[in-house]
Amino acid sequence: MANYICLIQFTDQGIRNIKDTVKRGDAAIAEAEKMGMKIVEEFWTMGAYDGVVVFEAPDDETMSAFVLKIGALGNVKGQTLRAFRRNEMEEILAKIKERPSRSQDSLRS
């Protein structure tokens, strides 16, 4: 499964209902499971973001659907980042060719 990190900020509605934030987190875990995803970890944070959530999802479309569904409830907004583990990054780097092709050489001219 692919890994994602969501940086969460409470909306005005979310901060007004702050006492329910843990319950909302539990509901998000249940919803993620229904959609074939997993919330690996939730953190409530200080600073520019009110929370950081680590997810596993089968694909970008499923993750996007989850974020849109949760966002439509009006309590949070945020940014979603696709995260790569070390072995995934090694596979990405292996696809970089050591010597540029002729077409890449012509782009540099």
N, C-alpha and C positions, 0 to 999 in steps of 0.2 A: 504494500500500500504506500501511497505517496504521503509525505509529511508536510504539514502546514503550520504556520504560526499566525495567530490573530492578535493584533494589538487593539485592545478594546478601550473605548471611552464611553462613559455614561452620558446619555442624553439628559435633558432637563427632567423628563418623565422618569428615567432610570434613577437619577439621584433623589428625586422626591420619594421614590419607593425603594430606597436603599436597603431597608430592613428585609426586603424579599430577595436580595441578590443571591444568597446561597440557595434558596429554593429555585430561583431561575436557573442557576447553574445545574442543579439536579435535573430540571426539566430539559435543559440543553443536552445533558448526557443521554437522557432517555431518547430524545429526538434524534440525536446523532446515531445511536444504536439502531433505531428504526430505519435510518437511511443507509445503513451498512458502513457507518463510520465509527471512529472511536475518539473520544476525548481522552488523550493520554494524561494531561495535567492541566489544572487551572491554577492561576496565580492572581491574587488581588495585589495591586502594586501602587506605589507612590510615584509621583512624577507626572510626565506628560500623558501617560496612559494609566487607566484605572485597573486594567487587567491584561494578562497575557495568557492565551490558551494554546496548547499544543495539540494538534489533531493528526490522525491518520485517516485518509480517505482513499477510496479506490481510484478517483480521477478528479480532474479540475471541475468537471460539470457537477459532480455530486457536492463537492466543497462549495461551489458557487450557489447551488440551490439551497444548501443549509444556511449559508451566510445571509442570503436574501430572505429566507423564511424567518430567521431570528431577527434580522434588522427590521422587518415589517412589523414586529411587535412593538417597536418604538422605544425600547429601554437602552439600547446600545447602538453605537456605530463604531466602525473600525477599519483597519487595514488588514488584508490577508496576504501573507507571504508564503510562497512555495519554498520549502526548506529541503536541502539535499544533505544526506548523510555522507560521511567520508567516502564510502565505497561508491556511492552514486556520483560524487564529484570526480573520483578517479576515472569512472567510465566516461564522463563528459570530457575530461581532459585528454583521454585516450583518442577521442575523435578529432582533436586538433592536429592538423598535419604539421610536421616539423618544417617542411619546405613549402613555401607558398606556390600555388599552381600558377600557370601563365596568366590566367584570367585575373588572379589577385595581383600579380606583378603589374598588369596593365592598369589596374585601379590606382596604383600608387603613383603612376606617372602623371 
